[in-house]
């Protein structure tokens, strides 16, 4: 998989459901480039929420959630191109 996709639809969330996640944040449905109709619910990161638009090209990054044996890596997407090529550091 190339890790590339397109924002199909999205919403900007302003409600702090999880205190560890600062608001606002973007929840999106991203259609993966390899297969039309293959969609993933995810977050859009590394850009201002008001800059996200339907049709925006994005690429995958992986964010570490947890530490040690409990760590998992969650796919999130960032704008494609120079702004989207840097990988997020594990937290």
Buried (B, 14 or more C-beta within 10 A) or exposed (E): EEBBBBBBEBEBBEEEEEEEEEEEBBEBBBBBBEEEEEBBEBBBBBBEBEEBEEEBBBBBBBBEEEEEEEEEEEEBBBBBEEEBEEEEEEE
